[in-house]
Amino acid sequence: MASFQAQSAYSGTGFTTSESEYVVSHPVRRKIIRLLIFLGSAGITSAIATLVLKFVGKSRGEALNSLVILVFSLVFLYVFFTSKRVERWMRRVIKRFLKKRFPELKVYDYNQLLGLSRGYSISRIQVKRNSWLANKTFREL
C-alpha cells in the first residue's frame, strides 16, 4: 500500500486511495507525501522539457538515434527498478533515512507482519489503572 501511495503521490496520477487518509493524518507522513508530490511535479516537468529539447532541431537520423537511446534507457530503468535486489537495497536505505530523520515515526507494517486482511486493523490503547480493562487477560475480556 505504501509503495502504491508513494508512486501515486510522486507521479501525480491520483492520491485518492482510502488508505491516504491514514497517511495525511500523520504530520511526518504528510511531510513525506508533500515532498514526493513536489519532486514528482518537478521531475515530470523537467523530463518533458528535456524530451522536447532533445528532438528539436535534429535531423531525422539524429532524432532516430536519440529515440533508440531513449527506449533502451527506459527499458534499463524499468528492469533496474523492478528488481527485487534493488527493492531490498532501497528498503534498507529508506528505513535508515527515516530512523535518522524522523525517529518518532515507527516503521512497522503490522498488516503484513500479522497477515491481516481487509476490514481488520490494529490499534494501541492505554488502559488507566482504575479501568474495568485493567489487570485482565485477553481471555477474561
N, CA, C and O atoms as a GROMACS GRO file, in nm:
protein
  564
    1MET      N    1   0.082  -0.120   0.000
    1MET     CA    2   0.000   0.000   0.000
    1MET      C    3   0.086   0.126   0.000
    1MET      O    4   0.059   0.222  -0.072
    2ALA      N    5   0.192   0.123   0.084
    2ALA     CA    6   0.279   0.240   0.093
    2ALA      C    7   0.348   0.267  -0.040
    2ALA      O    8   0.363   0.382  -0.081
    3SER      N    9   0.390   0.161  -0.108
    3SER     CA   10   0.454   0.176  -0.238
    3SER      C   11   0.359   0.240  -0.338
    3SER      O   12   0.397   0.330  -0.413
    4PHE      N   13   0.234   0.192  -0.340
    4PHE     CA   14   0.134   0.249  -0.430
    4PHE      C   15   0.108   0.395  -0.398
    4PHE      O   16   0.100   0.479  -0.488
    5GLN      N   17   0.096   0.426  -0.268
    5GLN     CA   18   0.070   0.565  -0.229
    5GLN      C   19   0.186   0.656  -0.267
    5GLN      O   20   0.164   0.767  -0.316
    6ALA      N   21   0.309   0.609  -0.246
    6ALA     CA   22   0.425   0.691  -0.283
    6ALA      C   23   0.432   0.713  -0.433
    6ALA      O   24   0.457   0.824  -0.480
    7GLN      N   25   0.409   0.606  -0.509
    7GLN     CA   26   0.412   0.618  -0.655
    7GLN      C   27   0.299   0.709  -0.703
    7GLN      O   28   0.318   0.789  -0.795
    8SER      N   29   0.184   0.697  -0.643
    8SER     CA   30   0.070   0.780  -0.680
    8SER      C   31   0.099   0.928  -0.651
    8SER      O   32   0.071   1.014  -0.734
    9ALA      N   33   0.155   0.956  -0.534
    9ALA     CA   34   0.188   1.094  -0.499
    9ALA      C   35   0.298   1.148  -0.588
    9ALA      O   36   0.291   1.262  -0.633
   10TYR      N   37   0.401   1.066  -0.614
   10TYR     CA   38   0.515   1.111  -0.694
   10TYR      C   39   0.475   1.139  -0.839
   10TYR      O   40   0.518   1.238  -0.899
   11SER      N   41   0.392   1.052  -0.894
   11SER     CA   42   0.356   1.067  -1.035
   11SER      C   43   0.241   1.164  -1.057
   11SER      O   44   0.218   1.209  -1.170
   12GLY      N   45   0.169   1.197  -0.951
   12GLY     CA   46   0.057   1.289  -0.964
   12GLY      C   47  -0.062   1.229  -1.035
   12GLY      O   48  -0.144   1.302  -1.090
   13THR      N   49  -0.073   1.097  -1.034
   13THR     CA   50  -0.182   1.031  -1.106
   13THR      C   51  -0.308   1.014  -1.021
   13THR      O   52  -0.408   0.962  -1.070
   14GLY      N   53  -0.303   1.057  -0.898
   14GLY     CA   54  -0.424   1.049  -0.816
   14GLY      C   55  -0.399   0.983  -0.684
   14GLY      O   56  -0.400   0.860  -0.674
   15PHE      N   57  -0.378   1.061  -0.584
   15PHE     CA   58  -0.354   1.011  -0.449
   15PHE      C   59  -0.488   1.003  -0.378
   15PHE      O   60  -0.517   1.082  -0.288
   16THR      N   61  -0.571   0.907  -0.420
   16THR     CA   62  -0.709   0.905  -0.371
   16THR      C   63  -0.750   0.774  -0.308
   16THR      O   64  -0.870   0.746  -0.296
   17THR      N   65  -0.656   0.692  -0.267
   17THR     CA   66  -0.693   0.566  -0.205
   17THR      C   67  -0.750   0.592  -0.066
   17THR      O   68  -0.722   0.695  -0.006
   18SER      N   69  -0.830   0.499  -0.017
   18SER     CA   70  -0.888   0.518   0.116
   18SER      C   71  -0.780   0.518   0.224
   18SER      O   72  -0.798   0.578   0.330
   19GLU      N   73  -0.667   0.451   0.198
   19GLU     CA   74  -0.558   0.450   0.293
   19GLU      C   75  -0.486   0.585   0.302
   19GLU      O   76  -0.412   0.609   0.397
   20SER      N   77  -0.507   0.671   0.204
   20SER     CA   78  -0.440   0.801   0.205
   20SER      C   79  -0.481   0.884   0.326
   20SER      O   80  -0.405   0.970   0.370
   21GLU      N   81  -0.600   0.859   0.380
   21GLU     CA   82  -0.643   0.931   0.500
   21GLU      C   83  -0.550   0.902   0.616
   21GLU      O   84  -0.523   0.991   0.697
   22TYR      N   85  -0.500   0.778   0.626
   22TYR     CA   86  -0.408   0.745   0.732
   22TYR      C   87  -0.276   0.818   0.714
   22TYR      O   88  -0.215   0.860   0.812
   23VAL      N   89  -0.232   0.832   0.591
   23VAL     CA   90  -0.104   0.895   0.563
   23VAL      C   91  -0.109   1.044   0.593
   23VAL      O   92  -0.021   1.096   0.661
   24VAL      N   93  -0.211   1.111   0.545
   24VAL     CA   94  -0.215   1.256   0.561
   24VAL      C   95  -0.257   1.299   0.701
   24VAL      O   96  -0.247   1.417   0.735
   25SER      N   97  -0.304   1.206   0.784
   25SER     CA   98  -0.340   1.243   0.920
   25SER      C   99  -0.218   1.247   1.012
   25SER      O  100  -0.228   1.298   1.124
   26HIS      N  101  -0.105   1.194   0.969
   26HIS     CA  102   0.017   1.193   1.050
   26HIS      C  103   0.111   1.302   0.999
   26HIS      O  104   0.139   1.306   0.879
   27PRO      N  105   0.161   1.390   1.086
   27PRO     CA  106   0.241   1.504   1.038
   27PRO      C  107   0.370   1.466   0.966
   27PRO      O  108   0.406   1.532   0.868
   28VAL      N  109   0.439   1.363   1.010
   28VAL     CA  110   0.564   1.325   0.943
   28VAL      C  111   0.534   1.264   0.807
   28VAL      O  112   0.600   1.297   0.708
   29ARG      N  113   0.436   1.177   0.802
   29ARG     CA  114   0.399   1.116   0.674
   29ARG      C  115   0.348   1.222   0.577
   29ARG      O  116   0.371   1.214   0.457
   30ARG      N  117   0.277   1.321   0.631
   30ARG     CA  118   0.227   1.430   0.546
   30ARG      C  119   0.345   1.504   0.483
   30ARG      O  120   0.336   1.543   0.366
   31LYS      N  121   0.455   1.526   0.557
   31LYS     CA  122   0.574   1.591   0.501
   31LYS      C  123   0.634   1.507   0.389
   31LYS      O  124   0.676   1.560   0.286
   32ILE      N  125   0.638   1.376   0.410
   32ILE     CA  126   0.695   1.287   0.309
   32ILE      C  127   0.611   1.292   0.181
   32ILE      O  128   0.666   1.303   0.071
   33ILE      N  129   0.479   1.285   0.195
   33ILE     CA  130   0.390   1.291   0.077
   33ILE      C  131   0.403   1.425   0.007
   33ILE      O  132   0.408   1.431  -0.116
   34ARG      N  133   0.410   1.533   0.084
   34ARG     CA  134   0.425   1.666   0.024
   34ARG      C  135   0.554   1.673  -0.058
   34ARG      O  136   0.555   1.726  -0.169
   35LEU      N  137   0.664   1.618  -0.004
   35LEU     CA  138   0.792   1.617  -0.075
   35LEU      C  139   0.784   1.532  -0.202
   35LEU      O  140   0.835   1.572  -0.306
   36LEU      N  141   0.719   1.415  -0.194
   36LEU     CA  142   0.704   1.330  -0.311
   36LEU      C  143   0.623   1.399  -0.421
   36LEU      O  144   0.658   1.391  -0.538
   37ILE      N  145   0.515   1.466  -0.382
   37ILE     CA  146   0.432   1.537  -0.481
   37ILE      C  147   0.515   1.648  -0.548
   37ILE      O  148   0.510   1.664  -0.670
   38PHE      N  149   0.590   1.723  -0.468
   38PHE     CA  150   0.673   1.830  -0.524
   38PHE      C  151   0.779   1.774  -0.618
   38PHE      O  152   0.795   1.824  -0.730
   39LEU      N  153   0.852   1.672  -0.573
   39LEU     CA  154   0.957   1.613  -0.656
   39LEU      C  155   0.900   1.552  -0.784
   39LEU      O  156   0.960   1.561  -0.891
   40GLY      N  157   0.784   1.489  -0.771
   40GLY     CA  158   0.721   1.430  -0.889
   40GLY      C  159   0.683   1.536  -0.991
   40GLY      O  160   0.705   1.517  -1.111
   41SER      N  161   0.627   1.646  -0.943
   41SER     CA  162   0.589   1.755  -1.035
   41SER      C  163   0.711   1.814  -1.102
   41SER      O  164   0.711   1.837  -1.224
   42ALA      N  165   0.815   1.839  -1.025
   42ALA     CA  166   0.938   1.895  -1.083
   42ALA      C  167   1.002   1.796  -1.180
   42ALA      O  168   1.052   1.835  -1.285
   43GLY      N  169   1.000   1.668  -1.144
   43GLY     CA  170   1.060   1.566  -1.229
   43GLY      C  171   0.988   1.549  -1.360
   43GLY      O  172   1.052   1.537  -1.465
   44ILE      N  173   0.856   1.547  -1.356
   44ILE     CA  174   0.777   1.531  -1.479
   44ILE      C  175   0.797   1.651  -1.570
   44ILE      O  176   0.814   1.635  -1.691
   45THR      N  177   0.794   1.772  -1.513
   45THR     CA  178   0.814   1.894  -1.593
   45THR      C  179   0.952   1.894  -1.657
   45THR      O  180   0.966   1.926  -1.775
   46SER      N  181   1.053   1.859  -1.580
   46SER     CA  182   1.190   1.855  -1.633
   46SER      C  183   1.204   1.749  -1.742
   46SER      O  184   1.271   1.772  -1.843
   47ALA      N  185   1.142   1.634  -1.721
   47ALA     CA  186   1.151   1.526  -1.820
   47ALA      C  187   1.086   1.566  -1.951
   47ALA      O  188   1.141   1.540  -2.058
   48ILE      N  189   0.970   1.630  -1.945
   48ILE     CA  190   0.901   1.673  -2.068
   48ILE      C  191   0.985   1.778  -2.141
   48ILE      O  192   1.001   1.771  -2.263
   49ALA      N  193   1.038   1.875  -2.066
   49ALA     CA  194   1.120   1.980  -2.129
   49ALA      C  195   1.245   1.920  -2.193
   49ALA      O  196   1.281   1.957  -2.305
   50THR      N  197   1.309   1.829  -2.124
   50THR     CA  198   1.429   1.764  -2.178
   50THR      C  199   1.397   1.684  -2.303
   50THR      O  200   1.470   1.687  -2.401
   51LEU      N  201   1.287   1.611  -2.297
   51LEU     CA  202   1.247   1.529  -2.412
   51LEU      C  203   1.218   1.616  -2.534
   51LEU      O  204   1.260   1.582  -2.645
   52VAL      N  205   1.147   1.724  -2.516
   52VAL     CA  206   1.115   1.813  -2.628
   52VAL      C  207   1.243   1.873  -2.685
   52VAL      O  208   1.263   1.876  -2.807
   53LEU      N  209   1.330   1.922  -2.598
   53LEU     CA  210   1.454   1.985  -2.644
   53LEU      C  211   1.549   1.885  -2.710
   53LEU      O  212   1.631   1.924  -2.793
   54LYS      N  213   1.539   1.760  -2.673
   54LYS     CA  214   1.626   1.657  -2.731
   54LYS      C  215   1.598   1.636  -2.880
   54LYS      O  216   1.689   1.602  -2.955
   55PHE      N  217   1.475   1.657  -2.922
   55PHE     CA  218   1.437   1.630  -3.061
   55PHE      C  219   1.423   1.756  -3.145
   55PHE      O  220   1.407   1.746  -3.267
   56VAL      N  221   1.429   1.872  -3.085
   56VAL     CA  222   1.414   1.997  -3.160
   56VAL      C  223   1.544   2.028  -3.234
   56VAL      O  224   1.652   2.024  -3.175
   57GLY      N  225   1.532   2.058  -3.363
   57GLY     CA  226   1.647   2.097  -3.444
   57GLY      C  227   1.739   1.982  -3.483
   57GLY      O  228   1.854   2.007  -3.520
   58LYS      N  229   1.694   1.862  -3.476
   58LYS     CA  230   1.777   1.745  -3.510
   58LYS      C  231   1.736   1.693  -3.648
   58LYS      O  232   1.620   1.706  -3.689
   59SER      N  233   1.832   1.634  -3.716
   59SER     CA  234   1.799   1.570  -3.843
   59SER      C  235   1.724   1.440  -3.814
   59SER      O  236   1.717   1.397  -3.699
   60ARG      N  237   1.669   1.380  -3.917
   60ARG     CA  238   1.591   1.257  -3.900
   60ARG      C  239   1.676   1.144  -3.840
   60ARG      O  240   1.628   1.071  -3.753
   61GLY      N  241   1.800   1.130  -3.885
   61GLY     CA  242   1.890   1.026  -3.834
   61GLY      C  243   1.928   1.050  -3.688
   61GLY      O  244   1.929   0.957  -3.607
   62GLU      N  245   1.959   1.176  -3.655
   62GLU     CA  246   1.993   1.208  -3.517
   62GLU      C  247   1.873   1.186  -3.424
   62GLU      O  248   1.889   1.137  -3.312
   63ALA      N  249   1.754   1.221  -3.470
   63ALA     CA  250   1.633   1.202  -3.390
   63ALA      C  251   1.606   1.053  -3.368
   63ALA      O  252   1.567   1.012  -3.258
   64LEU      N  253   1.628   0.973  -3.472
   64LEU     CA  254   1.607   0.828  -3.459
   64LEU      C  255   1.709   0.769  -3.362
   64LEU      O  256   1.674   0.684  -3.279
   65ASN      N  257   1.833   0.813  -3.370
   65ASN     CA  258   1.937   0.768  -3.278
   65ASN      C  259   1.900   0.804  -3.133
   65ASN      O  260   1.914   0.722  -3.043
   66SER      N  261   1.854   0.925  -3.113
   66SER     CA  262   1.813   0.969  -2.979
   66SER      C  263   1.695   0.888  -2.929
   66SER      O  264   1.687   0.855  -2.811
   67LEU      N  265   1.603   0.855  -3.019
   67LEU     CA  266   1.486   0.775  -2.980
   67LEU      C  267   1.527   0.634  -2.938
   67LEU      O  268   1.474   0.580  -2.840
   68VAL      N  269   1.622   0.574  -3.011
   68VAL     CA  270   1.670   0.440  -2.975
   68VAL      C  271   1.737   0.443  -2.838
   68VAL      O  272   1.712   0.355  -2.755
   69ILE      N  273   1.820   0.543  -2.814
   69ILE     CA  274   1.886   0.556  -2.682
   69ILE      C  275   1.782   0.575  -2.573
   69ILE      O  276   1.794   0.517  -2.465
   70LEU      N  277   1.681   0.655  -2.599
   70LEU     CA  278   1.574   0.679  -2.502
   70LEU      C  279   1.499   0.550  -2.468
   70LEU      O  280   1.474   0.521  -2.351
   71VAL      N  281   1.465   0.472  -2.569
   71VAL     CA  282   1.391   0.347  -2.548
   71VAL      C  283   1.476   0.249  -2.467
   71VAL      O  284   1.427   0.188  -2.372
   72PHE      N  285   1.603   0.232  -2.504
   72PHE     CA  286   1.691   0.142  -2.429
   72PHE      C  287   1.709   0.189  -2.284
   72PHE      O  288   1.712   0.108  -2.192
   73SER      N  289   1.719   0.319  -2.265
   73SER     CA  290   1.733   0.373  -2.130
   73SER      C  291   1.609   0.345  -2.047
   73SER      O  292   1.620   0.308  -1.930
   74LEU      N  293   1.492   0.363  -2.106
   74LEU     CA  294   1.368   0.336  -2.033
   74LEU      C  295   1.353   0.188  -1.999
   74LEU      O  296   1.308   0.154  -1.890
   75VAL      N  297   1.392   0.101  -2.091
   75VAL     CA  298   1.387  -0.043  -2.064
   75VAL      C  299   1.484  -0.077  -1.950
   75VAL      O  300   1.449  -0.153  -1.860
   76PHE      N  301   1.606  -0.021  -1.954
   76PHE     CA  302   1.702  -0.045  -1.847
   76PHE      C  303   1.647   0.002  -1.712
   76PHE      O  304   1.656  -0.070  -1.613
   77LEU      N  305   1.591   0.123  -1.709
   77LEU     CA  306   1.534   0.175  -1.584
   77LEU      C  307   1.421   0.088  -1.533
   77LEU      O  308   1.411   0.063  -1.413
   78TYR      N  309   1.337   0.041  -1.623
   78TYR     CA  310   1.226  -0.047  -1.583
   78TYR      C  311   1.279  -0.176  -1.521
   78TYR      O  312   1.234  -0.218  -1.415
   79VAL      N  313   1.375  -0.239  -1.588
   79VAL     CA  314   1.432  -0.365  -1.536
   79VAL      C  315   1.503  -0.339  -1.403
   79VAL      O  316   1.490  -0.418  -1.310
   80PHE      N  317   1.577  -0.229  -1.394
   80PHE     CA  318   1.652  -0.197  -1.272
   80PHE      C  319   1.559  -0.174  -1.154
   80PHE      O  320   1.582  -0.228  -1.046
   81PHE      N  321   1.455  -0.095  -1.174
   81PHE     CA  322   1.368  -0.059  -1.062
   81PHE      C  323   1.259  -0.161  -1.032
   81PHE      O  324   1.187  -0.146  -0.933
   82THR      N  325   1.245  -0.264  -1.113
   82THR     CA  326   1.154  -0.372  -1.079
   82THR      C  327   1.230  -0.491  -1.021
   82THR      O  328   1.170  -0.595  -0.992
   83SER      N  329   1.360  -0.475  -1.006
   83SER     CA  330   1.445  -0.581  -0.950
   83SER      C  331   1.420  -0.595  -0.800
   83SER      O  332   1.413  -0.496  -0.728
   84LYS      N  333   1.405  -0.717  -0.753
   84LYS     CA  334   1.386  -0.744  -0.610
   84LYS      C  335   1.510  -0.705  -0.531
   84LYS      O  336   1.499  -0.658  -0.418
   85ARG      N  337   1.628  -0.725  -0.589
   85ARG     CA  338   1.752  -0.688  -0.521
   85ARG      C  339   1.758  -0.538  -0.498
   85ARG      O  340   1.794  -0.493  -0.389
   86VAL      N  341   1.724  -0.459  -0.599
   86VAL     CA  342   1.723  -0.314  -0.585
   86VAL      C  343   1.618  -0.272  -0.483
   86VAL      O  344   1.640  -0.181  -0.404
   87GLU      N  345   1.504  -0.339  -0.485
   87GLU     CA  346   1.398  -0.307  -0.389
   87GLU      C  347   1.445  -0.331  -0.245
   87GLU      O  348   1.419  -0.248  -0.158
   88ARG      N  349   1.514  -0.442  -0.220
   88ARG     CA  350   1.566  -0.470  -0.085
   88ARG      C  351   1.668  -0.364  -0.044
   88ARG      O  352   1.666  -0.317   0.070
   89TRP      N  353   1.757  -0.326  -0.136
   89TRP     CA  354   1.857  -0.225  -0.106
   89TRP      C  355   1.791  -0.091  -0.076
   89TRP      O  356   1.827  -0.024   0.021
   90MET      N  357   1.695  -0.052  -0.158
   90MET     CA  358   1.626   0.076  -0.136
   90MET      C  359   1.546   0.074  -0.007
   90MET      O  360   1.537   0.176   0.062
   91ARG      N  361   1.488  -0.039   0.027
   91ARG     CA  362   1.413  -0.051   0.152
   91ARG      C  363   1.505  -0.025   0.273
   91ARG      O  364   1.467   0.043   0.368
   92ARG      N  365   1.628  -0.081   0.267
   92ARG     CA  366   1.723  -0.058   0.377
   92ARG      C  367   1.764   0.089   0.384
   92ARG      O  368   1.771   0.146   0.493
   93VAL      N  369   1.791   0.150   0.268
   93VAL     CA  370   1.831   0.290   0.265
   93VAL      C  371   1.719   0.380   0.318
   93VAL      O  372   1.743   0.471   0.397
   94ILE      N  373   1.597   0.354   0.275
   94ILE     CA  374   1.483   0.436   0.319
   94ILE      C  375   1.458   0.418   0.468
   94ILE      O  376   1.432   0.515   0.539
   95LYS      N  377   1.466   0.294   0.517
   95LYS     CA  378   1.444   0.269   0.659
   95LYS      C  379   1.550   0.342   0.742
   95LYS      O  380   1.517   0.401   0.845
   96ARG      N  381   1.677   0.337   0.698
   96ARG     CA  382   1.783   0.407   0.769
   96ARG      C  383   1.759   0.558   0.769
   96ARG      O  384   1.778   0.624   0.871
   97PHE      N  385   1.716   0.612   0.654
   97PHE     CA  386   1.688   0.755   0.644
   97PHE      C  387   1.574   0.795   0.736
   97PHE      O  388   1.584   0.896   0.807
   98LEU      N  389   1.467   0.717   0.737
   98LEU     CA  390   1.352   0.750   0.822
   98LEU      C  391   1.386   0.744   0.970
   98LEU      O  392   1.341   0.828   1.048
   99LYS      N  393   1.466   0.645   1.010
   99LYS     CA  394   1.507   0.636   1.150
   99LYS      C  395   1.591   0.757   1.191
   99LYS      O  396   1.578   0.808   1.302
  100LYS      N  397   1.677   0.801   1.099
  100LYS     CA  398   1.766   0.914   1.130
  100LYS      C  399   1.690   1.046   1.128
  100LYS      O  400   1.704   1.127   1.220
  101ARG      N  401   1.610   1.069   1.026
  101ARG     CA  402   1.544   1.198   1.006
  101ARG      C  403   1.415   1.211   1.087
  101ARG      O  404   1.383   1.320   1.134
  102PHE      N  405   1.341   1.103   1.103
  102PHE     CA  406   1.213   1.105   1.173
  102PHE      C  407   1.210   0.994   1.278
  102PHE      O  408   1.140   0.894   1.259
  103PRO      N  409   1.284   1.008   1.388
  103PRO     CA  410   1.291   0.899   1.486
  103PRO      C  411   1.158   0.868   1.553
  103PRO      O  412   1.139   0.758   1.603
  104GLU      N  413   1.066   0.964   1.554
  104GLU     CA  414   0.936   0.940   1.618
  104GLU      C  415   0.842   0.856   1.532
  104GLU      O  416   0.739   0.807   1.580
  105LEU      N  417   0.876   0.839   1.406
  105LEU     CA  418   0.792   0.760   1.315
  105LEU      C  419   0.827   0.613   1.328
  105LEU      O  420   0.941   0.574   1.304
  106LYS      N  421   0.730   0.533   1.366
  106LYS     CA  422   0.753   0.389   1.379
  106LYS      C  423   0.728   0.324   1.244
  106LYS      O  424   0.619   0.337   1.187
  107VAL      N  425   0.828   0.254   1.192
  107VAL     CA  426   0.818   0.195   1.060
  107VAL      C  427   0.788   0.047   1.075
  107VAL      O  428   0.879  -0.036   1.073
  108TYR      N  429   0.662   0.015   1.091
  108TYR     CA  430   0.616  -0.123   1.102
  108TYR      C  431   0.498  -0.143   1.009
  108TYR      O  432   0.413  -0.054   0.997
  109ASP      N  433   0.492  -0.254   0.947
  109ASP     CA  434   0.376  -0.290   0.867
  109ASP      C  435   0.308  -0.406   0.938
  109ASP      O  436   0.329  -0.522   0.903
  110TYR      N  437   0.226  -0.374   1.036
  110TYR     CA  438   0.161  -0.477   1.116
  110TYR      C  439   0.067  -0.563   1.032
  110TYR      O  440   0.055  -0.683   1.056
  111ASN      N  441   0.002  -0.501   0.934
  111ASN     CA  442  -0.088  -0.580   0.850
  111ASN      C  443  -0.013  -0.693   0.782
  111ASN      O  444  -0.060  -0.806   0.776
  112GLN      N  445   0.105  -0.661   0.729
  112GLN     CA  446   0.185  -0.763   0.662
  112GLN      C  447   0.244  -0.862   0.762
  112GLN      O  448   0.245  -0.982   0.738
  113LEU      N  449   0.292  -0.810   0.876
  113LEU     CA  450   0.352  -0.897   0.977
  113LEU      C  451   0.253  -1.000   1.030
  113LEU      O  452   0.288  -1.116   1.049
  114LEU      N  453   0.130  -0.958   1.054
  114LEU     CA  454   0.030  -1.046   1.113
  114LEU      C  455  -0.062  -1.110   1.011
  114LEU      O  456  -0.149  -1.190   1.047
  115GLY      N  457  -0.046  -1.078   0.884
  115GLY     CA  458  -0.129  -1.138   0.780
  115GLY      C  459  -0.274  -1.096   0.789
  115GLY      O  460  -0.363  -1.176   0.760
  116LEU      N  461  -0.300  -0.971   0.829
  116LEU     CA  462  -0.438  -0.924   0.840
  116LEU      C  463  -0.496  -0.896   0.703
  116LEU      O  464  -0.426  -0.851   0.612
  117SER      N  465  -0.623  -0.924   0.688
  117SER     CA  466  -0.690  -0.896   0.562
  117SER      C  467  -0.773  -0.769   0.577
  117SER      O  468  -0.779  -0.711   0.686
  118ARG      N  469  -0.833  -0.728   0.471
  118ARG     CA  470  -0.914  -0.604   0.472
  118ARG      C  471  -1.024  -0.612   0.576
  118ARG      O  472  -1.081  -0.718   0.602
  119GLY      N  473  -1.053  -0.498   0.633
  119GLY     CA  474  -1.158  -0.491   0.732
  119GLY      C  475  -1.108  -0.504   0.876
  119GLY      O  476  -1.182  -0.475   0.970
  120TYR      N  477  -0.983  -0.547   0.893
  120TYR     CA  478  -0.925  -0.559   1.027
  120TYR      C  479  -0.813  -0.458   1.041
  120TYR      O  480  -0.747  -0.423   0.944
  121SER      N  481  -0.791  -0.412   1.163
  121SER     CA  482  -0.682  -0.319   1.187
  121SER      C  483  -0.630  -0.340   1.328
  121SER      O  484  -0.688  -0.414   1.408
  122ILE      N  485  -0.520  -0.275   1.356
  122ILE     CA  486  -0.456  -0.284   1.487
  122ILE      C  487  -0.459  -0.145   1.548
  122ILE      O  488  -0.432  -0.045   1.482
  123SER      N  489  -0.491  -0.141   1.676
  123SER     CA  490  -0.490  -0.014   1.749
  123SER      C  491  -0.414  -0.032   1.878
  123SER      O  492  -0.405  -0.142   1.933
  124ARG      N  493  -0.359   0.076   1.925
  124ARG     CA  494  -0.292   0.075   2.054
  124ARG      C  495  -0.368   0.167   2.146
  124ARG      O  496  -0.391   0.284   2.115
  125ILE      N  497  -0.409   0.114   2.260
  125ILE     CA  498  -0.482   0.196   2.357
  125ILE      C  499  -0.410   0.189   2.491
  125ILE      O  500  -0.344   0.090   2.523
  126GLN      N  501  -0.423   0.293   2.567
  126GLN     CA  502  -0.368   0.294   2.702
  126GLN      C  503  -0.483   0.273   2.798
  126GLN      O  504  -0.587   0.338   2.789
  127VAL      N  505  -0.463   0.182   2.890
  127VAL     CA  506  -0.566   0.149   2.989
  127VAL      C  507  -0.528   0.213   3.121
  127VAL      O  508  -0.417   0.195   3.171
  128LYS      N  509  -0.622   0.288   3.176
  128LYS     CA  510  -0.597   0.351   3.307
  128LYS      C  511  -0.604   0.245   3.416
  128LYS      O  512  -0.668   0.141   3.400
  129ARG      N  513  -0.538   0.272   3.526
  129ARG     CA  514  -0.529   0.175   3.636
  129ARG      C  515  -0.665   0.136   3.693
  129ARG      O  516  -0.685   0.021   3.733
  130ASN      N  517  -0.758   0.230   3.698
  130ASN     CA  518  -0.888   0.200   3.758
  130ASN      C  519  -0.993   0.159   3.654
  130ASN      O  520  -1.112   0.150   3.687
  131SER      N  521  -0.952   0.133   3.530
  131SER     CA  522  -1.044   0.092   3.425
  131SER      C  523  -1.087  -0.053   3.445
  131SER      O  524  -1.015  -0.132   3.506
  132TRP      N  525  -1.203  -0.088   3.394
  132TRP     CA  526  -1.251  -0.227   3.401
  132TRP      C  527  -1.165  -0.319   3.316
  132TRP      O  528  -1.170  -0.441   3.333
  133LEU      N  529  -1.085  -0.263   3.223
  133LEU     CA  530  -0.996  -0.342   3.139
  133LEU      C  531  -0.864  -0.377   3.208
  133LEU      O  532  -0.793  -0.467   3.164
  134ALA      N  533  -0.832  -0.306   3.316
  134ALA     CA  534  -0.701  -0.320   3.381
  134ALA      C  535  -0.685  -0.457   3.447
  134ALA      O  536  -0.779  -0.512   3.503
  135ASN      N  537  -0.564  -0.510   3.438
  135ASN     CA  538  -0.522  -0.633   3.506
  135ASN      C  539  -0.607  -0.753   3.469
  135ASN      O  540  -0.632  -0.839   3.553
  136LYS      N  541  -0.651  -0.761   3.346
  136LYS     CA  542  -0.725  -0.877   3.299
  136LYS      C  543  -0.656  -0.935   3.176
  136LYS      O  544  -0.593  -0.862   3.099
  137THR      N  545  -0.669  -1.064   3.158
  137THR     CA  546  -0.613  -1.128   3.040
  137THR      C  547  -0.708  -1.109   2.924
  137THR      O  548  -0.823  -1.068   2.942
  138PHE      N  549  -0.660  -1.139   2.803
  138PHE     CA  550  -0.747  -1.131   2.686
  138PHE      C  551  -0.865  -1.227   2.700
  138PHE      O  552  -0.977  -1.194   2.661
  139ARG      N  553  -0.840  -1.342   2.753
  139ARG     CA  554  -0.947  -1.440   2.769
  139ARG      C  555  -1.057  -1.386   2.862
  139ARG      O  556  -1.176  -1.404   2.835
  140GLU      N  557  -1.018  -1.322   2.970
  140GLU     CA  558  -1.115  -1.264   3.064
  140GLU      C  559  -1.195  -1.152   2.998
  140GLU      O  560  -1.315  -1.137   3.023
  141LEU      N  561  -1.130  -1.075   2.915
  141LEU     CA  562  -1.200  -0.964   2.850
  141LEU      C  563  -1.294  -1.016   2.742
  141LEU      O  564  -1.362  -0.938   2.675
   0.00000   0.00000   0.00000
